[in-house]
Amino acid sequence: MKNTITRNILGGTIALLFCTAVFAADRVELTDGSVVLGKLLSAEAGKLKFETAFAGTIEIAQDKVRSFSTDEAVNVQLAAGSTVLGKVAMTDTGIAVVAADGSFSTPTGKVAAVWRAGADSPATRQHKEQIAKNERKWAFEAGVAITGRTGGSEKFSGAVGLKATLESAQDKLIFALRAEKAKDNGVETANRQFGSADYSAFFSDKSVWYVRTSIEKDSIKALDLRSDTSFGVGRKLIKKELQDLELRVGASYVYETYANGTKFDSPGLDLTLTHAYTFKAAKLNNVLTYTPAFKNFSNYRVHHETTIEMPITASLWKLKTGVSNDYTSIPQPGVERLDTLYFTSLILNWK
């Protein structure tokens, strides 16, 4: 007898909880007669966001909704602009909003937005998102690549690099430093220091203006100093979440001094193509720059670099490998026109 009573009480309790859950749920009736129970999270931009027990959060096109109701008071904004806080009940023609000081009915199509009590309105949320998007944030990278060998031959190769990026949705500032040094059986094969600053800002949806400056010293090329400053405009040929392609066209000024006392300076062109593509587990970067001098168009430099970045741990460490080609049409005596560098670096990222 006790077991029977216990089972009846337990069954009744479960049934009561089930009924309470069903009756407490928000309800959406579709134009095809289907009914969805759950929790109405929001309605905006022609879509209802609805949380269900069977399919998680789903989106329903508003023109597919005949009517809906809520078990709690929600904010209802009409297309005319007014907003009311109240419970929503179904009617034959749409919905009825029952507020503390009265009620009114309206077709579902006249509802501009719905959001939960205490939550931000769609306009407020979009404003906050825009502020966050435009906020400048720093990101840093430090990389190192060192290899060595002793025995039959003595070899050493090392490179260190630092990069700091201040970026928002509207502009980007990049500082970069890099130093390379290498020896092969006591003979120095690389000794280069490089620093640059690059700033770009959008003045339309896909157009930017930019200014860039760099200084460089390369003992192997007998280059005591190269200063290169350029400015101009750029155009985003591709601007997507996973892919970016930008063409820059501008003017430049180059000043060079060499160990033998030779000096060269001239204004010139600055043509640059940058490309980035993000894969599931890697990122590909390409840069191609062509800078001819106005004094002599046969005197030009072409720089190309392709890198692949692969994360090692979540957003902290990554492996960077690539190739860099630097071509000088009129090099100093004893220096090759084309200088190619293959590299692999371990990069630490932080913000």
Buried (B, 14 or more C-beta within 10 A) or exposed (E): EEEEEEEEEEEEEEEEEEEEEEEEBBBBBBEEEEEBBBBBBBBBEEBBBBBBEEEEEBBBEBEBBBBBBBBEBBBBBBEEEEEBEBBBBBBEEBBBBBEEEEEBEBEBEEBBBBBBEEEBBBEEBEEEEEEEEEEEEEEEBBBEBEEEEEEEEEBBBBBBBBBBBBBBEEBBBBBBBBBBBBBBEEEEBBBBBBBBBBBBEBEEEEEBBBBBBBBBBBBBBBBBEBBBBBBBBBBBEEEEEEEBBBBBEBEBBBBBBBEEEEEBEBEBBBBBBBBBBBEEEEBBBBBBBBBBBBEEEEBBBBBBBBBBBBBEEEEEEBBBBBEBBBBBBEBBEEBEEEBEBEBBBBBEBEE
